């Protein structure tokens, strides 16, 4: 099985660009507000980097900075709250948040786990 990637849509970068253009006047108006210019950069990095990749051996979860690899045998289930991201539960008691997984694609991920 090949690697199937789930993540934020790349067109979200258009929203990040509008966010960056909107933060420029405020961030450049005062040296105290200059750190606000980091927020659009961080948002763009998350859109480009965040992903959940499924293979025949397991899942690869990248929530921005770090990457975790979990075998399918270690996955005990998923917690889908009313609000917030889906959480993957593992045998070791870990709760790994799948922030890059859109809720409407969870069923497809579960189908991949059965193959």
Residue pairs with C-beta under 8 A, 6 or more apart in sequence:
1 55
1 56
1 112
1 115
2 55
3 53
3 54
3 55
3 60
4 53
4 54
4 55
4 108
4 112
5 51
5 52
5 53
6 51
6 52
6 53
6 54
6 100
6 101
6 102
6 105
6 108
6 109
7 50
7 51
7 52
7 100
7 101
8 46
8 47
8 50
8 100
8 102
10 47
12 47
13 44
13 47
13 48
16 40
16 43
16 44
16 47
17 40
19 39
19 40
19 43
20 40
20 41
20 44
23 36
23 37
23 39
23 40
24 37
26 33
26 36
27 33
27 34
27 35
27 36
27 37
28 34
28 37
45 64
46 64
49 62
49 64
49 65
50 62
50 63
50 64
50 99
50 100
51 60
51 61
51 62
51 100
52 59
52 60
52 61
52 62
52 98
52 100
52 101
52 109
53 59
53 60
53 62
54 60
54 109
54 112
54 113
56 115
57 71
57 72
58 69
58 70
58 71
58 72
58 73
58 74
58 75
59 69
59 70
59 72
59 75
59 88
60 67
60 68
60 69
61 67
61 68
61 69
61 70
61 88
61 96
61 98
61 100
62 68
62 100
63 97
63 99
63 100
64 99
68 96
70 88
70 90
70 96
72 113
73 91
74 90
74 91
74 92
75 88
75 89
75 90
75 91
75 113
76 89
76 90
76 91
77 88
77 89
78 86
78 87
78 88
78 89
78 106
78 110
79 86
79 87
79 88
79 89
79 95
80 86
80 103
80 106
81 87
85 97
85 98
85 99
85 101
86 97
86 98
86 101
86 103
86 106
87 95
87 96
87 97
87 98
88 95
88 96
88 97
88 98
89 95
90 96
101 109
